[in-house]
């Protein structure tokens, strides 16, 4: 199909017009989770540049950063759509087990540092009691991580990671919230759900979701982002955010 050709299908009772070869790939975008292995926090980046060069600037900063972000992660996991599939749960369990083992290593490392500081004559007294508690903490952490290895996650039945399923799912979830979709336009640069009331829901090739409204002269559209930047977002999550944004704008 060329860029000037249009094919139309009816999905969830709504005409969906495909123009050209659309490039959005829900599944490919999701797979990036399991392909990328990087972070951009400067303290963490500085931890292992060269053996023996780490200072408290990086160590203490990293500990505080990780504690804060772990707390944030615990909070957002209570939201219904933070993860997309049970594969994500399995990955999170593996990461949690790794994190617990790493925390045990941190506890042991603190004890080693105290011994070294004592050997340098930089402590008021021998750190034997503190070292024993840190070793005990490391043992408790490792014991706490054991059940994670036996946790069995149920099989996955989440919506498929493809554009047709996304298009249909968003239509159905919006309809369940009283928002009608009159047509959908799918092209190489964006996918547009045309909503009743002369409004558009747009997913761009840059993975940004926006609600769009016509300007005063009707010749252009004003985008209103609602904070979602992910192609493989759950259709119900998209619909929840659309309904919330519309409600706030109409209040």
C-alpha positions in Angstrom: 0.0 0.0 0.0 1.5 3.4 -1.0 1.2 6.6 1.0 -1.7 7.8 -1.1 -3.7 4.6 -0.8 -6.2 4.0 2.0 -7.7 0.7 3.2 -10.7 0.7 5.5 -11.7 -1.9 8.0 -14.4 -1.9 10.7 -13.0 -2.6 14.1 -15.2 -2.6 17.2 -18.0 -1.1 15.0 -15.8 1.9 14.0 -14.3 2.5 10.5 -10.5 2.4 10.7 -8.6 3.9 7.8 -5.1 2.7 7.1 -3.0 5.1 5.0 0.4 4.0 3.8 2.7 1.8 5.9 2.4 2.8 9.5 5.5 2.6 11.5 4.3 2.3 15.1 5.1 -1.0 16.5 3.6 -1.7 19.9 5.5 -5.0 20.4 8.9 -3.6 19.2 8.6 -0.7 21.6 7.7 -3.0 24.5 10.7 -5.2 23.7 13.0 -2.3 24.4 12.5 -2.8 28.1 14.4 -6.1 27.7 17.0 -4.7 25.3 18.2 -1.6 27.1 20.5 -1.8 30.1 21.4 1.7 31.1 20.7 4.5 33.6 21.5 8.1 33.7 22.0 8.9 37.4 25.3 10.6 37.8 26.0 9.1 41.3 25.4 5.6 40.2 27.5 6.2 37.0 30.4 7.3 39.1 30.5 4.2 41.4 32.7 1.9 39.4 34.6 4.1 37.0 38.0 2.9 38.3 38.6 0.5 41.2 39.7 2.4 44.3 38.4 5.8 43.1 34.9 5.9 44.6 34.3 8.5 47.3 31.3 9.3 49.7 30.1 11.7 47.0 29.0 8.7 44.9 28.4 6.1 47.6 26.1 8.1 49.8 24.4 9.8 46.9 23.7 6.4 45.3 22.3 4.9 48.5 19.9 7.8 48.9 18.9 7.8 45.3 18.2 4.0 45.2 16.2 4.2 48.5 14.1 7.1 47.2 13.5 5.4 43.8 12.7 2.0 45.4 10.1 3.7 47.5 8.7 5.4 44.5 8.6 2.1 42.6 6.7 0.5 45.5 4.1 3.2 45.3 3.6 3.1 41.5 3.3 -0.7 41.6 0.1 -0.2 43.5 -1.4 1.4 40.4 -3.3 -1.0 38.1 -1.4 -0.5 34.9 2.2 0.1 35.9 3.2 -3.3 34.4 2.0 -4.5 31.0 2.3 -8.3 31.1 3.2 -11.0 33.6 6.5 -11.2 31.9 7.1 -7.8 33.5 6.2 -9.4 36.9 8.8 -12.2 36.4 11.4 -9.6 35.4 10.6 -7.6 38.5 10.9 -10.6 40.7 14.3 -11.4 39.3 15.3 -7.8 39.8 14.0 -7.8 43.3 16.0 -10.9 44.2 19.1 -9.3 42.7 18.4 -6.1 44.6 18.0 -8.0 47.9 21.3 -9.8 47.3 22.9 -6.5 46.5 21.6 -5.0 49.7 23.1 -7.8 51.6 26.4 -7.0 50.0 26.0 -3.4 51.0 25.5 -4.4 54.6 28.6 -6.6 54.5 30.5 -3.8 52.7 29.7 -1.4 55.5 31.2 -3.8 58.0 34.3 -4.2 55.9 34.7 -0.4 55.8 34.3 -0.1 59.6 37.1 -2.7 60.0 39.3 -0.7 57.7 38.6 2.6 59.4 39.4 0.9 62.8 42.7 -0.4 61.4 43.5 3.2 60.4 42.8 4.4 63.9 39.8 6.5 62.8 37.2 5.0 65.2 36.7 5.6 68.9 36.4 1.9 69.6 36.4 -1.5 67.9 33.4 -1.9 65.7 32.7 -5.6 66.6 29.1 -5.1 67.7 28.2 -3.0 64.7 30.0 -5.5 62.4 28.0 -8.4 63.9 24.7 -6.6 63.4 25.6 -5.8 59.8 26.5 -9.5 59.1 23.2 -10.5 60.7 21.4 -8.1 58.5 23.1 -9.5 55.4 22.0 -13.0 56.4 18.4 -12.0 57.0 18.3 -10.2 53.6 19.5 -13.3 51.8 17.0 -15.5 53.6 14.2 -13.0 52.7 15.1 -13.4 49.0 14.8 -17.2 48.9 11.0 -17.3 48.5 11.2 -15.1 45.4 12.9 -18.0 43.5 9.9 -20.2 44.1 7.2 -17.7 43.2 5.2 -18.9 40.2 3.4 -16.2 38.2 0.1 -17.1 36.4 0.0 -17.2 32.6 -0.6 -13.9 30.8 -3.9 -13.0 29.1 -3.3 -9.2 28.7 -4.2 -7.5 25.4 -1.9 -8.5 22.5 1.0 -6.2 21.6 -0.1 -5.1 18.2 -1.7 -2.0 16.7 -5.0 -3.6 15.7 -5.6 -4.8 19.3 -4.5 -1.3 20.6 -6.9 0.4 18.2 -9.8 -1.9 19.1 -9.0 -1.8 22.8 -8.9 2.0 23.0 -12.2 2.2 21.2 -13.9 -0.3 23.5 -12.4 1.2 26.7 -13.4 4.8 25.7 -16.9 3.6 24.9 -17.2 2.0 28.3 -16.5 5.4 29.8 -19.1 7.1 27.7 -16.7 8.5 25.1 -17.6 7.5 21.5 -15.1 7.1 18.7 -16.4 7.9 15.3 -13.4 6.9 13.2 -9.7 6.0 13.4 -7.0 7.2 11.1 -3.8 5.2 11.0 -0.8 6.5 9.1 3.0 6.4 9.2 3.3 9.4 11.5 0.4 9.0 13.9 -2.8 7.1 14.9 -5.8 9.3 15.5 -9.0 8.3 17.2 -11.7 10.8 16.2 -13.9 11.3 19.2 -17.4 12.7 19.4 -17.6 16.4 20.2 -14.9 17.3 17.6 -11.9 16.0 19.6 -9.0 13.8 18.7 -6.9 11.3 20.6 -3.5 11.1 19.0 -0.7 8.6 19.3 2.4 10.0 17.6 5.3 8.2 16.1 7.3 9.7 19.0 5.1 7.6 21.4 3.3 10.7 22.9 -0.4 10.5 23.6 -2.3 13.8 23.3 -5.9 15.0 23.3 -6.3 17.5 20.5 -8.9 20.3 20.1 -9.6 22.5 17.1 -8.3 26.0 17.3 -10.7 29.0 16.9 -10.5 29.1 13.1 -10.7 25.3 12.9 -7.7 25.0 10.6 -5.4 23.4 13.2 -5.5 21.3 16.3 -4.1 22.2 19.8 -2.5 19.2 21.6 -3.1 18.7 25.3 -0.6 16.1 26.7 -1.8 14.0 29.6 1.4 12.5 30.7 1.5 9.2 28.8 4.5 8.5 26.6 4.4 4.8 25.7 3.1 3.0 22.7 2.3 -0.2 24.5 0.2 1.4 27.3 -2.8 -0.7 28.3 -6.0 0.5 26.5 -7.8 0.8 29.8 -5.0 3.1 31.1 -5.3 5.3 28.0 -9.1 5.5 28.4 -8.8 6.3 32.1 -6.4 9.2 31.4 -8.5 10.5 28.6 -11.7 10.5 30.7 -9.8 12.1 33.6 -8.4 14.9 31.3 -11.8 15.6 29.7 -13.5 15.7 33.1 -10.9 18.2 34.4 -11.2 20.4 31.4 -15.0 20.5 31.6 -15.1 21.2 35.3 
